[in-house]
Amino acid sequence: MPTYLYKNIETGEIYELTQSMRDDPFTRHPETDVAIKRILARPGIAFKGSGFYVNDSRPKDEGSKGGE
């Protein structure tokens, strides 16, 4: 199950809560019953380096073949 970030509306404290993707977002903390709201976070994946684009996986000499 995914983990979502929630922020305490009064204090600004950040919580990580696990819940199903099908569930509605929490509006109250399940243990303390304080008002919270879901916040967006960057995904934990970054594509760096070569090999992630179509032109990176093609042979380097593709355009020069058959021209002689």
N, C-alpha and C positions, 0 to 999 in steps of 0.2 A: 504494500500500500504506500502511496506517496506521502511525503512530508511537506506540509505547507507552513509558511511563516505568517504569524498573526501578531498584531501590535496592540498592546493595552492602550485604549483611547485616553485614559487619564494620566498614566505615568510614562508612556512611551516604551515600556519594556517589550522586548521581542520574544515570542514563544515559537517553538517548532512543535506542531501538532500533526499527528498521523491520522489520516482518515481516507475513506474510499473516494475515488474520483466522482462517484455517483451521488455522494452525499452533498447536501447544501452546505455552504460555508458556515462556520460557527459564528454566532453573534455574541455568545457568552463563553467564557473559559469553562470547560467541562468540570474542572476541579474546584476553582475558586469563585466561579460565577461572576467575574468582573466583565465589563463590556470590552470586546475585542473586535478587530476587523482584519480581514485577510489582506496582506500586502504582497506585491509582486517582487520577485527576486530573479536575478540573472540565472540562466541555466548553468549547471556545472560542467559544461562541455565547451571546448574551444578547438576549432580546426585550424591548425598551424602547420606550415610546411607545404611541400609539394605533394601531389597525389590526390587532391580533393576536387580537382576540376577536370572536365572532359579533356581539355587540351594538355593537361599534365600526364594523362595516361596514354596518349598517342605516341607513336615512334617519332623521334626527332627528325628523321630524314624522309618523312612521308611526302612532302611536296617536291623533292628533288628526284624521285624515282621515275624512270621511264622517259626522261626528257632528253636523253643523249642519243 
